Amino acid sequence: MRDLANELEATFLAEMLKSAGVGKSRESMGGGAGEEQFSSFMVKAQADQMVRAGGIGLAESLFESLKESSK
């Protein structure tokens, strides 16, 4: 259940990072089509690292909720 909660938090954080413009191609001297294609992998890796570093507490809240509902 904890792994699932961590994955949900990472997915949430990845969406927030995308909304903030992380991984967006730069106007000048950008990486072109390759950068655009692989930017989602970078955003996901950053979100996963954020969760491993403690995240924003969403995973812990989800885990506790899942634990309570499984009783």
C-alpha positions in Angstrom: 0.0 0.0 0.0 2.9 2.4 0.7 4.3 1.8 -2.7 0.9 2.7 -4.3 0.7 5.8 -2.2 4.2 6.9 -3.2 3.3 6.3 -6.9 0.1 8.4 -6.6 2.1 11.2 -5.0 4.7 11.0 -7.7 2.0 11.2 -10.4 0.5 14.2 -8.7 3.8 15.9 -8.4 4.6 15.2 -12.0 1.4 16.8 -13.1 2.2 19.9 -10.9 5.7 20.1 -12.4 4.2 20.0 -15.9 1.7 22.7 -15.0 4.6 24.8 -13.7 6.4 24.5 -17.0 9.2 22.1 -16.0 10.4 20.2 -19.0 9.0 22.7 -21.4 11.1 23.4 -24.5 13.1 26.6 -24.4 12.5 29.0 -27.2 16.1 29.6 -28.1 18.7 26.8 -28.4 16.3 24.1 -27.3 16.7 20.4 -27.8 14.1 20.2 -30.6 11.9 17.2 -31.1 14.1 15.0 -28.9 13.8 17.3 -25.9 10.0 17.4 -26.3 9.8 13.7 -26.6 11.8 12.9 -23.5 10.8 15.8 -21.2 8.0 13.7 -19.7 10.7 11.1 -18.5 12.6 13.9 -16.8 9.6 15.3 -15.1 8.6 11.8 -13.9 12.2 11.2 -12.6 12.1 14.5 -10.8 8.8 13.7 -9.2 10.0 10.3 -8.1 13.1 11.8 -6.5 10.9 14.4 -4.7 8.9 11.5 -3.2 12.0 9.7 -2.2 13.3 12.9 -0.5 10.1 13.1 1.6 7.6 14.6 -0.8 4.8 16.9 0.3 3.2 14.4 2.7 0.5 13.3 0.3 1.8 9.7 0.2 1.7 9.4 4.0 -1.9 10.7 4.1 -2.9 8.4 1.4 -1.2 5.4 3.1 -2.9 6.2 6.4 -6.3 6.5 4.7 -5.8 3.2 2.8 -4.6 1.5 6.0 -7.7 2.6 7.9 -10.1 1.6 5.1 -8.6 -1.9 4.9 -9.4 -2.7 8.6 
